[in-house]
């Protein structure tokens, strides 16, 4: 039995509960892993019966990775070590809270599109310490829905930073940089390629592709320590963001080698993408594709059946043309941020974990 005795700063809100987050029995790196109970002496405590031979690491959080302990100066605090055969009492003194790892680049302007937008960058654990290490990058559309409740649609974000931090710390995913590119009032025009017809003049999808490839990616590669090649560069999104991700991988096979098509809007423009998968299909052999659909994407039975039919058709085409792809039908999955965020761990594992 090991007792953890934690002292927190006096500024800690009394209504916030603290947790241990660490390896295996210490919460499997969930930010709300092992709850700590307040004691009359002002400490927080937990007692755990650790397995024989256990050696692990842990940190203290307030239930979210954004509210994890820091070094007292706002920098990342590195995990403490604990052993089952070590001292029976492990003391931890928290110097401060909040080690937010998201950088915001507001008012990012483009030569190719009329509206500026915010580019949000999440940096993985250890980024500030391992100065010689370079990282893969995952570009994600609808960036305001990824990290922050106050900008997310309906106030519900994917929690992509929380999920990625847990998966990286648990060793299930190598450290990866997440880049969220916010949408604008022209979202449908930017995410929805149109093959022909009167709406063709309104199509801004090629300009959006140029924004990502010629402006955002060079900025990220120049500002952060990235691995810039296609084998280490992914693009992904949900709904219309999933659709444009497929197009971008097809248009730029020398840039994007990983694709997350999450609940993609394959109905768009009379199933344009589905009807043209076999055209210029050389990208499929070198692009790792995650494709999924939820069981409850549409409120109607007919809508759900049509959505499932389209996505299954694309999965069959990807298999026919030899794409290294994984197709997943999500039980109970809806067409919303909560559902997409709930499977983001599996998306990261498939796209970025070593094969």
PEPEFEN-V27656 format. One line per field, one symbol per residue. phi: phi as a letter, one per 40 degrees, with the letter a starting at -180 (. if undefined). psi: psi as a letter, one per 30 degrees, with the letter a starting at -180 (. if undefined). A space follows every 10 residues. Layout:
phi=???
psi=???
This chain:
phi=.bbbbbbbcc ccdccccbac bacfcchfgc cbcbcbbcbc cgcbbabbcc cdgcbababb bbgbccbccb cgbgccbcdc babcccdcbb bbbccabgbd bbcbbcfcbb cbbcbcacbb bcbcdgdccc cccbbcbbcb cfdcccbbcc bccggbccgc cccccccccc gcbcdbcbbc bccbdcdccc cbcbcagccd cccbcccccc dcccbccdcc cccbcbbccc cbbbbaibfc cccccccccc cbccbbbabb bcfccccdff gdcdcbcccf cdcccbbcbc baaccbcbcb cccccccccc ccccdccccc cgccbbbbbc dgcbcacccc ccbccccccc cbcdc
psi=kkkkjkkllf fkkffkkllk jakcfgghgk fhdjkkkklf gflklkkkjk kkgkkalllk lhflffhlka gfgglkkkkl kkkegakfkj kkjkflljhk gkkkjlhjlk fflfkllkjk jkklkfefei ffklklkjkk lhffgeekef flkggjlfhe eeeeeeeeef gfklkkkkjk jlllfgeeee fikkelaffe ffkgeeeeee eeefeeeeee efeljljflf fgklklllbf eeefeeeeee eiffekgkkj jjhkiffkhh heeefgefkh gffefgkkkk klklfhfkfl eeeeeeeeee eeeeeeeeee ggkilkkkkj kgklileeee ffgeeeeeee efkk.
